[in-house]
Amino acid sequence: MKIPFVDLHAQYLSIKEEVDNAIADTIRETAFIGGGRIKQFEEAFAAYLGVKHVVACANGTDSLEMLMQAMGIGKGDEVIIPALSWISTGEIVGTAGATPVFVDIEEEFFTLDPDLIEAAITPRTKAIIPVHLYGQAANMPAIMAIAKKHGLKVIEDCAQSHGAMIDGQMTGTFGDAASYSFYPGKNLGAYGDAGCVATNDTVLADMVRMIANHGQKGKHNHQMEGRNSRLDGLQAAILSAKLPHLGKWTQARIENAKAYDGLLSRTGVACPQVRPNSRHVFHLYVVRSNDRAALQKMLTEQGIETSVHYPTAMPFMPCYAHFGHTEADFPVAAEYQHKILSLPMYPELTREQMKAVSAAIEKRDLQSIFS
Ligand SMILES: *Cc1c(COP(=O)(O)O)cnc(C)c1O
């Protein structure tokens, strides 16, 4: 059975008419840049999150990077980030001129370990960027308490956590601001690049909006050097068409994760755990195997696509070699980078497909016993 890692076409077919109409309407209106389509999506997503402001932008890396600039974080500053994330989380600290300071992840939940944060704080520390990795909420109550104690800003990287919650509160509403990506494969995805900043801080929202539009405050009034990070109208229209379905899709991901948990309990892989009192939205379903390379190869041979998020934890990447970190500095991330394997996960995934995945893993278990 051929099982793709993600199936964006299946989702498109399920909402084809709504999406096609949104695209056709936007083209008819020639609302390509700016205008009502952007505002409509910003308001709808702000209402979904329960925040005052959403500022749409070109992608989820820009939204993080613009927050660095808007908060005045740069040369000489340090920003605490988890050792395991997509490179954007580290990259934007460096491109802002600041220094990323890595902190290891929690063994059970893959997110920034609050118990290790204080040891990483120095007089130069300006902010913490927790990442709700794989759709699992980071321990925001603990992280916010530390940030408050030390007067640090908190930017939540919500690129993988649309709709995730902890203690009944949406991720993205704990910190000073949140960054979202709507890359096509994310839980809410556009049909190209897209992202946004979400915040309750009006001054910060205005600043990000200005940076995203060449530092303009009104036409030709350039208050500062900004950039072009506009979201285009077509992407906004597509996102508005898709947003009403996000709740149902999230529920389907959660149910699929439960089904996987049951099916895989008989196998040798370790299933992901969900933080108590939280809603994990399973952007990714990440298992751990002592035998990852062989398992992945065998699944590939059977037509089952998998992926690794991420094969190298950030401190060990060539671009951060100058820090001279060793595996002993981040034992959990160092161990997990060799064990983690992301299985196919999306709302449209069927029980038959999940059964085929678990059967293939069981078969591999047997092979490794007898080999
Ligand atoms: C996808 C992602 C980003 C970046 O989003 P883009 O829209 O691709 O720029 C940032 N952080 C994390 C954790 C991500 O998964």
The ligand as a MOL file (V3000), in Angstrom:
LIG
                    3D

  0  0  0     0  0            999 V3000
M  V30 BEGIN CTAB
M  V30 COUNTS 15 15 0 0 0
M  V30 BEGIN ATOM
M  V30 1 C 7.6750 25.7830 9.5940 0
M  V30 2 C 8.3510 26.3270 10.7660 0
M  V30 3 C 8.8320 27.6480 10.8070 0
M  V30 4 C 8.9390 28.5310 9.6080 0
M  V30 5 O 7.8500 28.7200 8.8570 0
M  V30 6 P 7.9730 29.1040 7.3020 0
M  V30 7 O 6.6040 29.5750 6.9730 0
M  V30 8 O 8.3610 27.8610 6.5700 0
M  V30 9 O 8.9900 30.1730 7.1650 0
M  V30 10 C 9.3280 28.1340 11.9980 0
M  V30 11 N 9.3980 27.3610 13.0980 0
M  V30 12 C 8.9800 26.0800 13.1000 0
M  V30 13 C 9.0590 25.2920 14.3590 0
M  V30 14 C 8.4560 25.5150 11.9290 0
M  V30 15 O 8.0470 24.2440 11.9450 0
M  V30 END ATOM
M  V30 BEGIN BOND
M  V30 1 1 1 2
M  V30 2 1 2 3
M  V30 3 2 2 14
M  V30 4 1 3 4
M  V30 5 2 3 10
M  V30 6 1 4 5
M  V30 7 1 5 6
M  V30 8 2 6 7
M  V30 9 1 6 8
M  V30 10 1 6 9
M  V30 11 1 10 11
M  V30 12 2 11 12
M  V30 13 1 12 13
M  V30 14 1 12 14
M  V30 15 1 14 15
M  V30 END BOND
M  V30 END CTAB
M  END
